[in-house]
Amino acid sequence: MARVVVDVMLRPEILDPQGKAVSQALQRLGFDGVTDVRQGKRFQITIVGELTDERLADLRRAAETLLSNPVIESYDVQAAE
C-alpha cells in the first residue's frame, strides 16, 4: 500500500475569512507574532499496490477535478513517507 497527501489551499489573491478569524482569535488569546493564517484542506489517500507515475498522475487529476476548485484553490500532491 502507498499513501498520497493532497494539500489544497486558497490562492493568495482570494480572501480567506476563516483564516482571518483564526488569526484574530490567536492574537486575542495571547499568541504574539501571528501575522496571517490561511485555512486549507488536507486529504490522505491510501492506494493498493505501488505508487507509479501513472497513479500519481491520476491522483493529480482527481485533485484538480474533485478535491479542489482550481479557480480559487491551488493543490499539491505528494507521496507520503
PDB file of N, CA, C and O in Angstrom:
ATOM      1  N   MET A   1       0.837  -1.190   0.000  1.00  0.00           N
ATOM      2  CA  MET A   1       0.000   0.000   0.000  1.00  0.00           C
ATOM      3  C   MET A   1       0.874   1.243   0.000  1.00  0.00           C
ATOM      4  O   MET A   1       1.991   1.242   0.517  1.00  0.00           O
ATOM      5  N   ALA A   2       0.351   2.276  -0.579  1.00  0.00           N
ATOM      6  CA  ALA A   2       1.048   3.557  -0.634  1.00  0.00           C
ATOM      7  C   ALA A   2       0.087   4.648  -0.180  1.00  0.00           C
ATOM      8  O   ALA A   2      -1.131   4.510  -0.294  1.00  0.00           O
ATOM      9  N   ARG A   3       0.644   5.711   0.325  1.00  0.00           N
ATOM     10  CA  ARG A   3      -0.178   6.829   0.779  1.00  0.00           C
ATOM     11  C   ARG A   3       0.248   8.097   0.052  1.00  0.00           C
ATOM     12  O   ARG A   3       1.435   8.367  -0.134  1.00  0.00           O
ATOM     13  N   VAL A   4      -0.750   8.859  -0.348  1.00  0.00           N
ATOM     14  CA  VAL A   4      -0.539  10.139  -1.019  1.00  0.00           C
ATOM     15  C   VAL A   4      -1.252  11.211  -0.215  1.00  0.00           C
ATOM     16  O   VAL A   4      -2.347  10.990   0.301  1.00  0.00           O
ATOM     17  N   VAL A   5      -0.622  12.374  -0.113  1.00  0.00           N
ATOM     18  CA  VAL A   5      -1.215  13.504   0.596  1.00  0.00           C
ATOM     19  C   VAL A   5      -1.498  14.606  -0.416  1.00  0.00           C
ATOM     20  O   VAL A   5      -0.632  14.984  -1.204  1.00  0.00           O
ATOM     21  N   VAL A   6      -2.724  15.112  -0.378  1.00  0.00           N
ATOM     22  CA  VAL A   6      -3.117  16.235  -1.232  1.00  0.00           C
ATOM     23  C   VAL A   6      -3.458  17.408  -0.318  1.00  0.00           C
ATOM     24  O   VAL A   6      -4.394  17.336   0.478  1.00  0.00           O
ATOM     25  N   ASP A   7      -2.693  18.481  -0.441  1.00  0.00           N
ATOM     26  CA  ASP A   7      -2.958  19.709   0.312  1.00  0.00           C
ATOM     27  C   ASP A   7      -3.603  20.712  -0.630  1.00  0.00           C
ATOM     28  O   ASP A   7      -3.095  20.972  -1.721  1.00  0.00           O
ATOM     29  N   VAL A   8      -4.722  21.271  -0.200  1.00  0.00           N
ATOM     30  CA  VAL A   8      -5.465  22.240  -1.005  1.00  0.00           C
ATOM     31  C   VAL A   8      -5.538  23.546  -0.221  1.00  0.00           C
ATOM     32  O   VAL A   8      -5.951  23.557   0.939  1.00  0.00           O
ATOM     33  N   MET A   9      -5.141  24.630  -0.848  1.00  0.00           N
ATOM     34  CA  MET A   9      -5.166  25.949  -0.204  1.00  0.00           C
ATOM     35  C   MET A   9      -5.812  26.966  -1.138  1.00  0.00           C
ATOM     36  O   MET A   9      -5.741  26.850  -2.361  1.00  0.00           O
ATOM     37  N   LEU A  10      -6.442  27.964  -0.527  1.00  0.00           N
ATOM     38  CA  LEU A  10      -6.946  29.081  -1.319  1.00  0.00           C
ATOM     39  C   LEU A  10      -5.767  29.793  -1.969  1.00  0.00           C
ATOM     40  O   LEU A  10      -4.703  29.921  -1.364  1.00  0.00           O
ATOM     41  N   ARG A  11      -5.953  30.248  -3.181  1.00  0.00           N
ATOM     42  CA  ARG A  11      -4.896  31.019  -3.853  1.00  0.00           C
ATOM     43  C   ARG A  11      -4.648  32.306  -3.058  1.00  0.00           C
ATOM     44  O   ARG A  11      -5.564  32.820  -2.416  1.00  0.00           O
ATOM     45  N   PRO A  12      -3.425  32.826  -3.095  1.00  0.00           N
ATOM     46  CA  PRO A  12      -3.091  34.007  -2.282  1.00  0.00           C
ATOM     47  C   PRO A  12      -3.983  35.220  -2.529  1.00  0.00           C
ATOM     48  O   PRO A  12      -4.211  36.014  -1.616  1.00  0.00           O
ATOM     49  N   GLU A  13      -4.491  35.374  -3.755  1.00  0.00           N
ATOM     50  CA  GLU A  13      -5.304  36.555  -4.069  1.00  0.00           C
ATOM     51  C   GLU A  13      -6.763  36.409  -3.618  1.00  0.00           C
ATOM     52  O   GLU A  13      -7.539  37.358  -3.734  1.00  0.00           O
ATOM     53  N   ILE A  14      -7.138  35.247  -3.113  1.00  0.00           N
ATOM     54  CA  ILE A  14      -8.501  35.006  -2.655  1.00  0.00           C
ATOM     55  C   ILE A  14      -8.605  35.306  -1.164  1.00  0.00           C
ATOM     56  O   ILE A  14      -7.785  34.838  -0.373  1.00  0.00           O
ATOM     57  N   LEU A  15      -9.611  36.084  -0.783  1.00  0.00           N
ATOM     58  CA  LEU A  15      -9.822  36.381   0.633  1.00  0.00           C
ATOM     59  C   LEU A  15     -10.122  35.103   1.403  1.00  0.00           C
ATOM     60  O   LEU A  15     -10.784  34.202   0.888  1.00  0.00           O
ATOM     61  N   ASP A  16      -9.631  35.026   2.642  1.00  0.00           N
ATOM     62  CA  ASP A  16      -9.818  33.849   3.481  1.00  0.00           C
ATOM     63  C   ASP A  16     -10.423  34.290   4.820  1.00  0.00           C
ATOM     64  O   ASP A  16      -9.692  34.475   5.792  1.00  0.00           O
ATOM     65  N   PRO A  17     -11.749  34.461   4.880  1.00  0.00           N
ATOM     66  CA  PRO A  17     -12.357  34.956   6.115  1.00  0.00           C
ATOM     67  C   PRO A  17     -12.155  34.004   7.300  1.00  0.00           C
ATOM     68  O   PRO A  17     -12.015  34.466   8.432  1.00  0.00           O
ATOM     69  N   GLN A  18     -12.136  32.705   7.068  1.00  0.00           N
ATOM     70  CA  GLN A  18     -11.911  31.779   8.184  1.00  0.00           C
ATOM     71  C   GLN A  18     -10.483  31.915   8.709  1.00  0.00           C
ATOM     72  O   GLN A  18     -10.266  31.918   9.921  1.00  0.00           O
ATOM     73  N   GLY A  19      -9.525  32.024   7.821  1.00  0.00           N
ATOM     74  CA  GLY A  19      -8.142  32.236   8.244  1.00  0.00           C
ATOM     75  C   GLY A  19      -7.984  33.543   9.004  1.00  0.00           C
ATOM     76  O   GLY A  19      -7.259  33.605   9.996  1.00  0.00           O
ATOM     77  N   LYS A  20      -8.663  34.588   8.539  1.00  0.00           N
ATOM     78  CA  LYS A  20      -8.621  35.894   9.219  1.00  0.00           C
ATOM     79  C   LYS A  20      -9.197  35.777  10.629  1.00  0.00           C
ATOM     80  O   LYS A  20      -8.628  36.319  11.576  1.00  0.00           O
ATOM     81  N   ALA A  21     -10.322  35.075  10.775  1.00  0.00           N
ATOM     82  CA  ALA A  21     -10.943  34.898  12.088  1.00  0.00           C
ATOM     83  C   ALA A  21     -10.018  34.129  13.028  1.00  0.00           C
ATOM     84  O   ALA A  21      -9.910  34.468  14.207  1.00  0.00           O
ATOM     85  N   VAL A  22      -9.362  33.108  12.520  1.00  0.00           N
ATOM     86  CA  VAL A  22      -8.425  32.336  13.350  1.00  0.00           C
ATOM     87  C   VAL A  22      -7.241  33.203  13.755  1.00  0.00           C
ATOM     88  O   VAL A  22      -6.803  33.159  14.905  1.00  0.00           O
ATOM     89  N   SER A  23      -6.725  33.983  12.828  1.00  0.00           N
ATOM     90  CA  SER A  23      -5.599  34.871  13.129  1.00  0.00           C
ATOM     91  C   SER A  23      -5.959  35.858  14.239  1.00  0.00           C
ATOM     92  O   SER A  23      -5.173  36.076  15.161  1.00  0.00           O
ATOM     93  N   GLN A  24      -7.151  36.454  14.147  1.00  0.00           N
ATOM     94  CA  GLN A  24      -7.587  37.402  15.174  1.00  0.00           C
ATOM     95  C   GLN A  24      -7.797  36.712  16.520  1.00  0.00           C
ATOM     96  O   GLN A  24      -7.457  37.272  17.562  1.00  0.00           O
ATOM     97  N   ALA A  25      -8.352  35.505  16.504  1.00  0.00           N
ATOM     98  CA  ALA A  25      -8.571  34.759  17.749  1.00  0.00           C
ATOM     99  C   ALA A  25      -7.241  34.411  18.409  1.00  0.00           C
ATOM    100  O   ALA A  25      -7.113  34.494  19.631  1.00  0.00           O
ATOM    101  N   LEU A  26      -6.257  34.025  17.614  1.00  0.00           N
ATOM    102  CA  LEU A  26      -4.941  33.710  18.177  1.00  0.00           C
ATOM    103  C   LEU A  26      -4.343  34.935  18.874  1.00  0.00           C
ATOM    104  O   LEU A  26      -3.774  34.825  19.961  1.00  0.00           O
ATOM    105  N   GLN A  27      -4.475  36.088  18.245  1.00  0.00           N
ATOM    106  CA  GLN A  27      -3.959  37.320  18.855  1.00  0.00           C
ATOM    107  C   GLN A  27      -4.696  37.638  20.147  1.00  0.00           C
ATOM    108  O   GLN A  27      -4.067  38.022  21.133  1.00  0.00           O
ATOM    109  N   ARG A  28      -6.031  37.485  20.161  1.00  0.00           N
ATOM    110  CA  ARG A  28      -6.804  37.741  21.377  1.00  0.00           C
ATOM    111  C   ARG A  28      -6.419  36.784  22.504  1.00  0.00           C
ATOM    112  O   ARG A  28      -6.475  37.147  23.679  1.00  0.00           O
ATOM    113  N   LEU A  29      -6.030  35.567  22.142  1.00  0.00           N
ATOM    114  CA  LEU A  29      -5.643  34.570  23.144  1.00  0.00           C
ATOM    115  C   LEU A  29      -4.194  34.712  23.594  1.00  0.00           C
ATOM    116  O   LEU A  29      -3.715  33.929  24.414  1.00  0.00           O
ATOM    117  N   GLY A  30      -3.505  35.701  23.065  1.00  0.00           N
ATOM    118  CA  GLY A  30      -2.155  35.978  23.532  1.00  0.00           C
ATOM    119  C   GLY A  30      -1.045  35.316  22.737  1.00  0.00           C
ATOM    120  O   GLY A  30       0.103  35.315  23.181  1.00  0.00           O
ATOM    121  N   PHE A  31      -1.349  34.757  21.583  1.00  0.00           N
ATOM    122  CA  PHE A  31      -0.303  34.172  20.742  1.00  0.00           C
ATOM    123  C   PHE A  31       0.310  35.288  19.901  1.00  0.00           C
ATOM    124  O   PHE A  31      -0.167  35.596  18.809  1.00  0.00           O
ATOM    125  N   ASP A  32       1.369  35.881  20.427  1.00  0.00           N
ATOM    126  CA  ASP A  32       2.014  37.016  19.778  1.00  0.00           C
ATOM    127  C   ASP A  32       2.793  36.574  18.539  1.00  0.00           C
ATOM    128  O   ASP A  32       3.256  35.437  18.449  1.00  0.00           O
ATOM    129  N   GLY A  33       2.921  37.473  17.616  1.00  0.00           N
ATOM    130  CA  GLY A  33       3.730  37.235  16.436  1.00  0.00           C
ATOM    131  C   GLY A  33       2.981  36.608  15.273  1.00  0.00           C
ATOM    132  O   GLY A  33       3.554  36.451  14.195  1.00  0.00           O
ATOM    133  N   VAL A  34       1.724  36.246  15.455  1.00  0.00           N
ATOM    134  CA  VAL A  34       0.944  35.678  14.350  1.00  0.00           C
ATOM    135  C   VAL A  34       0.487  36.838  13.474  1.00  0.00           C
ATOM    136  O   VAL A  34      -0.224  37.730  13.937  1.00  0.00           O
ATOM    137  N   THR A  35       0.895  36.822  12.212  1.00  0.00           N
ATOM    138  CA  THR A  35       0.529  37.913  11.314  1.00  0.00           C
ATOM    139  C   THR A  35      -0.493  37.503  10.264  1.00  0.00           C
ATOM    140  O   THR A  35      -1.195  38.351   9.712  1.00  0.00           O
ATOM    141  N   ASP A  36      -0.579  36.196   9.984  1.00  0.00           N
ATOM    142  CA  ASP A  36      -1.520  35.757   8.960  1.00  0.00           C
ATOM    143  C   ASP A  36      -1.785  34.264   9.130  1.00  0.00           C
ATOM    144  O   ASP A  36      -0.892  33.505   9.506  1.00  0.00           O
ATOM    145  N   VAL A  37      -3.011  33.854   8.852  1.00  0.00           N
ATOM    146  CA  VAL A  37      -3.390  32.445   8.847  1.00  0.00           C
ATOM    147  C   VAL A  37      -4.184  32.189   7.578  1.00  0.00           C
ATOM    148  O   VAL A  37      -5.086  32.952   7.236  1.00  0.00           O
ATOM    149  N   ARG A  38      -3.848  31.122   6.889  1.00  0.00           N
ATOM    150  CA  ARG A  38      -4.602  30.683   5.714  1.00  0.00           C
ATOM    151  C   ARG A  38      -5.160  29.308   6.025  1.00  0.00           C
ATOM    152  O   ARG A  38      -4.427  28.425   6.469  1.00  0.00           O
ATOM    153  N   GLN A  39      -6.432  29.122   5.798  1.00  0.00           N
ATOM    154  CA  GLN A  39      -7.119  27.864   6.067  1.00  0.00           C
ATOM    155  C   GLN A  39      -7.097  27.016   4.802  1.00  0.00           C
ATOM    156  O   GLN A  39      -7.216  27.540   3.694  1.00  0.00           O
ATOM    157  N   GLY A  40      -6.944  25.699   4.970  1.00  0.00           N
ATOM    158  CA  GLY A  40      -6.909  24.808   3.817  1.00  0.00           C
ATOM    159  C   GLY A  40      -7.503  23.454   4.136  1.00  0.00           C
ATOM    160  O   GLY A  40      -8.108  23.252   5.188  1.00  0.00           O
ATOM    161  N   LYS A  41      -7.318  22.524   3.200  1.00  0.00           N
ATOM    162  CA  LYS A  41      -7.811  21.156   3.357  1.00  0.00           C
ATOM    163  C   LYS A  41      -6.647  20.200   3.104  1.00  0.00           C
ATOM    164  O   LYS A  41      -5.740  20.495   2.326  1.00  0.00           O
ATOM    165  N   ARG A  42      -6.692  19.053   3.772  1.00  0.00           N
ATOM    166  CA  ARG A  42      -5.676  18.023   3.571  1.00  0.00           C
ATOM    167  C   ARG A  42      -6.388  16.684   3.396  1.00  0.00           C
ATOM    168  O   ARG A  42      -7.248  16.315   4.196  1.00  0.00           O
ATOM    169  N   PHE A  43      -6.021  15.973   2.350  1.00  0.00           N
ATOM    170  CA  PHE A  43      -6.567  14.648   2.073  1.00  0.00           C
ATOM    171  C   PHE A  43      -5.432  13.639   2.132  1.00  0.00           C
ATOM    172  O   PHE A  43      -4.387  13.849   1.515  1.00  0.00           O
ATOM    173  N   GLN A  44      -5.621  12.547   2.863  1.00  0.00           N
ATOM    174  CA  GLN A  44      -4.679  11.436   2.866  1.00  0.00           C
ATOM    175  C   GLN A  44      -5.342  10.284   2.135  1.00  0.00           C
ATOM    176  O   GLN A  44      -6.397   9.800   2.547  1.00  0.00           O
ATOM    177  N   ILE A  45      -4.726   9.850   1.058  1.00  0.00           N
ATOM    178  CA  ILE A  45      -5.306   8.827   0.201  1.00  0.00           C
ATOM    179  C   ILE A  45      -4.404   7.598   0.229  1.00  0.00           C
ATOM    180  O   ILE A  45      -3.207   7.697  -0.037  1.00  0.00           O
ATOM    181  N   THR A  46      -4.973   6.450   0.548  1.00  0.00           N
ATOM    182  CA  THR A  46      -4.235   5.194   0.556  1.00  0.00           C
ATOM    183  C   THR A  46      -4.645   4.386  -0.661  1.00  0.00           C
ATOM    184  O   THR A  46      -5.831   4.217  -0.942  1.00  0.00           O
ATOM    185  N   ILE A  47      -3.656   3.894  -1.371  1.00  0.00           N
ATOM    186  CA  ILE A  47      -3.937   3.081  -2.549  1.00  0.00           C
ATOM    187  C   ILE A  47      -3.301   1.703  -2.377  1.00  0.00           C
ATOM    188  O   ILE A  47      -2.315   1.545  -1.656  1.00  0.00           O
ATOM    189  N   VAL A  48      -3.870   0.729  -3.037  1.00  0.00           N
ATOM    190  CA  VAL A  48      -3.337  -0.629  -3.013  1.00  0.00           C
ATOM    191  C   VAL A  48      -2.226  -0.737  -4.046  1.00  0.00           C
ATOM    192  O   VAL A  48      -2.363  -0.238  -5.163  1.00  0.00           O
ATOM    193  N   GLY A  49      -1.152  -1.372  -3.687  1.00  0.00           N
ATOM    194  CA  GLY A  49      -0.059  -1.587  -4.628  1.00  0.00           C
ATOM    195  C   GLY A  49       0.935  -0.444  -4.636  1.00  0.00           C
ATOM    196  O   GLY A  49       0.947   0.414  -3.754  1.00  0.00           O
ATOM    197  N   GLU A  50       1.768  -0.465  -5.664  1.00  0.00           N
ATOM    198  CA  GLU A  50       2.853   0.502  -5.796  1.00  0.00           C
ATOM    199  C   GLU A  50       2.341   1.827  -6.355  1.00  0.00           C
ATOM    200  O   GLU A  50       1.425   1.861  -7.177  1.00  0.00           O
ATOM    201  N   LEU A  51       2.942   2.893  -5.900  1.00  0.00           N
ATOM    202  CA  LEU A  51       2.593   4.221  -6.398  1.00  0.00           C
ATOM    203  C   LEU A  51       3.437   4.504  -7.637  1.00  0.00           C
ATOM    204  O   LEU A  51       4.608   4.871  -7.535  1.00  0.00           O
ATOM    205  N   THR A  52       2.839   4.331  -8.787  1.00  0.00           N
ATOM    206  CA  THR A  52       3.544   4.564 -10.049  1.00  0.00           C
ATOM    207  C   THR A  52       3.303   6.001 -10.505  1.00  0.00           C
ATOM    208  O   THR A  52       2.468   6.716  -9.951  1.00  0.00           O
ATOM    209  N   ASP A  53       4.050   6.401 -11.523  1.00  0.00           N
ATOM    210  CA  ASP A  53       3.855   7.741 -12.088  1.00  0.00           C
ATOM    211  C   ASP A  53       2.439   7.886 -12.649  1.00  0.00           C
ATOM    212  O   ASP A  53       1.843   8.959 -12.556  1.00  0.00           O
ATOM    213  N   GLU A  54       1.901   6.817 -13.228  1.00  0.00           N
ATOM    214  CA  GLU A  54       0.540   6.862 -13.780  1.00  0.00           C
ATOM    215  C   GLU A  54      -0.493   7.064 -12.682  1.00  0.00           C
ATOM    216  O   GLU A  54      -1.417   7.862 -12.839  1.00  0.00           O
ATOM    217  N   ARG A  55      -0.346   6.348 -11.572  1.00  0.00           N
ATOM    218  CA  ARG A  55      -1.291   6.504 -10.458  1.00  0.00           C
ATOM    219  C   ARG A  55      -1.183   7.901  -9.857  1.00  0.00           C
ATOM    220  O   ARG A  55      -2.193   8.507  -9.501  1.00  0.00           O
ATOM    221  N   LEU A  56       0.028   8.404  -9.744  1.00  0.00           N
ATOM    222  CA  LEU A  56       0.212   9.754  -9.216  1.00  0.00           C
ATOM    223  C   LEU A  56      -0.437  10.775 -10.144  1.00  0.00           C
ATOM    224  O   LEU A  56      -1.036  11.742  -9.674  1.00  0.00           O
ATOM    225  N   ALA A  57      -0.325  10.572 -11.447  1.00  0.00           N
ATOM    226  CA  ALA A  57      -0.973  11.465 -12.415  1.00  0.00           C
ATOM    227  C   ALA A  57      -2.497  11.384 -12.272  1.00  0.00           C
ATOM    228  O   ALA A  57      -3.187  12.400 -12.359  1.00  0.00           O
ATOM    229  N   ASP A  58      -3.016  10.172 -12.052  1.00  0.00           N
ATOM    230  CA  ASP A  58      -4.460  10.021 -11.826  1.00  0.00           C
ATOM    231  C   ASP A  58      -4.902  10.804 -10.592  1.00  0.00           C
ATOM    232  O   ASP A  58      -5.946  11.457 -10.610  1.00  0.00           O
ATOM    233  N   LEU A  59      -4.117  10.739  -9.530  1.00  0.00           N
ATOM    234  CA  LEU A  59      -4.470  11.458  -8.301  1.00  0.00           C
ATOM    235  C   LEU A  59      -4.361  12.966  -8.488  1.00  0.00           C
ATOM    236  O   LEU A  59      -5.108  13.721  -7.865  1.00  0.00           O
ATOM    237  N   ARG A  60      -3.447  13.409  -9.330  1.00  0.00           N
ATOM    238  CA  ARG A  60      -3.378  14.846  -9.638  1.00  0.00           C
ATOM    239  C   ARG A  60      -4.643  15.284 -10.379  1.00  0.00           C
ATOM    240  O   ARG A  60      -5.172  16.366 -10.122  1.00  0.00           O
ATOM    241  N   ARG A  61      -5.120  14.455 -11.285  1.00  0.00           N
ATOM    242  CA  ARG A  61      -6.376  14.770 -11.983  1.00  0.00           C
ATOM    243  C   ARG A  61      -7.546  14.797 -11.003  1.00  0.00           C
ATOM    244  O   ARG A  61      -8.436  15.640 -11.112  1.00  0.00           O
ATOM    245  N   ALA A  62      -7.538  13.863 -10.041  1.00  0.00           N
ATOM    246  CA  ALA A  62      -8.595  13.848  -9.015  1.00  0.00           C
ATOM    247  C   ALA A  62      -8.536  15.119  -8.181  1.00  0.00           C
ATOM    248  O   ALA A  62      -9.572  15.690  -7.839  1.00  0.00           O
ATOM    249  N   ALA A  63      -7.321  15.565  -7.852  1.00  0.00           N
ATOM    250  CA  ALA A  63      -7.175  16.794  -7.067  1.00  0.00           C
ATOM    251  C   ALA A  63      -7.718  17.992  -7.830  1.00  0.00           C
ATOM    252  O   ALA A  63      -8.328  18.887  -7.245  1.00  0.00           O
ATOM    253  N   GLU A  64      -7.494  18.004  -9.129  1.00  0.00           N
ATOM    254  CA  GLU A  64      -7.947  19.140  -9.938  1.00  0.00           C
ATOM    255  C   GLU A  64      -9.449  19.114 -10.194  1.00  0.00           C
ATOM    256  O   GLU A  64     -10.080  20.169 -10.267  1.00  0.00           O
ATOM    257  N   THR A  65     -10.033  17.920 -10.332  1.00  0.00           N
ATOM    258  CA  THR A  65     -11.438  17.842 -10.716  1.00  0.00           C
ATOM    259  C   THR A  65     -12.408  17.640  -9.554  1.00  0.00           C
ATOM    260  O   THR A  65     -13.581  17.995  -9.664  1.00  0.00           O
ATOM    261  N   LEU A  66     -11.932  17.072  -8.442  1.00  0.00           N
ATOM    262  CA  LEU A  66     -12.837  16.768  -7.340  1.00  0.00           C
ATOM    263  C   LEU A  66     -12.420  17.403  -6.016  1.00  0.00           C
ATOM    264  O   LEU A  66     -13.256  17.964  -5.308  1.00  0.00           O
ATOM    265  N   LEU A  67     -11.153  17.320  -5.681  1.00  0.00           N
ATOM    266  CA  LEU A  67     -10.706  17.732  -4.348  1.00  0.00           C
ATOM    267  C   LEU A  67     -10.494  19.233  -4.221  1.00  0.00           C
ATOM    268  O   LEU A  67     -10.465  19.761  -3.110  1.00  0.00           O
ATOM    269  N   SER A  68     -10.348  19.920  -5.335  1.00  0.00           N
ATOM    270  CA  SER A  68     -10.123  21.366  -5.281  1.00  0.00           C
ATOM    271  C   SER A  68     -10.979  22.069  -6.323  1.00  0.00           C
ATOM    272  O   SER A  68     -11.511  21.452  -7.246  1.00  0.00           O
ATOM    273  N   ASN A  69     -11.093  23.367  -6.146  1.00  0.00           N
ATOM    274  CA  ASN A  69     -11.698  24.231  -7.156  1.00  0.00           C
ATOM    275  C   ASN A  69     -10.547  25.044  -7.729  1.00  0.00           C
ATOM    276  O   ASN A  69     -10.152  26.044  -7.129  1.00  0.00           O
ATOM    277  N   PRO A  70      -9.989  24.641  -8.889  1.00  0.00           N
ATOM    278  CA  PRO A  70      -8.780  25.293  -9.388  1.00  0.00           C
ATOM    279  C   PRO A  70      -8.932  26.777  -9.721  1.00  0.00           C
ATOM    280  O   PRO A  70      -7.935  27.464  -9.941  1.00  0.00           O
ATOM    281  N   VAL A  71     -10.153  27.272  -9.758  1.00  0.00           N
ATOM    282  CA  VAL A  71     -10.355  28.703  -9.998  1.00  0.00           C
ATOM    283  C   VAL A  71      -9.883  29.509  -8.788  1.00  0.00           C
ATOM    284  O   VAL A  71      -9.297  30.580  -8.948  1.00  0.00           O
ATOM    285  N   ILE A  72     -10.135  29.000  -7.573  1.00  0.00           N
ATOM    286  CA  ILE A  72      -9.790  29.754  -6.359  1.00  0.00           C
ATOM    287  C   ILE A  72      -8.799  29.029  -5.448  1.00  0.00           C
ATOM    288  O   ILE A  72      -8.338  29.597  -4.458  1.00  0.00           O
ATOM    289  N   GLU A  73      -8.467  27.769  -5.779  1.00  0.00           N
ATOM    290  CA  GLU A  73      -7.576  26.996  -4.907  1.00  0.00           C
ATOM    291  C   GLU A  73      -6.406  26.425  -5.703  1.00  0.00           C
ATOM    292  O   GLU A  73      -6.514  26.148  -6.898  1.00  0.00           O
ATOM    293  N   SER A  74      -5.296  26.258  -5.008  1.00  0.00           N
ATOM    294  CA  SER A  74      -4.166  25.534  -5.569  1.00  0.00           C
ATOM    295  C   SER A  74      -4.031  24.238  -4.783  1.00  0.00           C
ATOM    296  O   SER A  74      -4.555  24.120  -3.675  1.00  0.00           O
ATOM    297  N   TYR A  75      -3.335  23.277  -5.350  1.00  0.00           N
ATOM    298  CA  TYR A  75      -3.182  21.990  -4.675  1.00  0.00           C
ATOM    299  C   TYR A  75      -1.776  21.453  -4.893  1.00  0.00           C
ATOM    300  O   TYR A  75      -1.093  21.815  -5.850  1.00  0.00           O
ATOM    301  N   ASP A  76      -1.364  20.587  -3.985  1.00  0.00           N
ATOM    302  CA  ASP A  76      -0.072  19.933  -4.061  1.00  0.00           C
ATOM    303  C   ASP A  76      -0.294  18.458  -3.761  1.00  0.00           C
ATOM    304  O   ASP A  76      -0.920  18.113  -2.759  1.00  0.00           O
ATOM    305  N   VAL A  77       0.214  17.591  -4.624  1.00  0.00           N
ATOM    306  CA  VAL A  77       0.067  16.144  -4.462  1.00  0.00           C
ATOM    307  C   VAL A  77       1.451  15.556  -4.228  1.00  0.00           C
ATOM    308  O   VAL A  77       2.357  15.745  -5.041  1.00  0.00           O
ATOM    309  N   GLN A  78       1.617  14.839  -3.111  1.00  0.00           N
ATOM    310  CA  GLN A  78       2.915  14.257  -2.789  1.00  0.00           C
ATOM    311  C   GLN A  78       2.749  12.862  -2.213  1.00  0.00           C
ATOM    312  O   GLN A  78       1.788  12.570  -1.501  1.00  0.00           O
ATOM    313  N   ALA A  79       3.709  12.009  -2.538  1.00  0.00           N
ATOM    314  CA  ALA A  79       3.749  10.692  -1.904  1.00  0.00           C
ATOM    315  C   ALA A  79       4.167  10.882  -0.460  1.00  0.00           C
ATOM    316  O   ALA A  79       5.103  11.627  -0.170  1.00  0.00           O
ATOM    317  N   ALA A  80       3.468  10.203   0.451  1.00  0.00           N
ATOM    318  CA  ALA A  80       3.790  10.306   1.876  1.00  0.00           C
ATOM    319  C   ALA A  80       4.798   9.233   2.243  1.00  0.00           C
ATOM    320  O   ALA A  80       4.811   8.146   1.665  1.00  0.00           O
ATOM    321  N   GLU A  81       5.618   9.546   3.187  1.00  0.00           N
ATOM    322  CA  GLU A  81       6.628   8.591   3.665  1.00  0.00           C
ATOM    323  C   GLU A  81       5.999   7.600   4.595  1.00  0.00           C
ATOM    324  O   GLU A  81       6.682   6.712   5.106  1.00  0.00           O
TER     325      GLU A  81
END
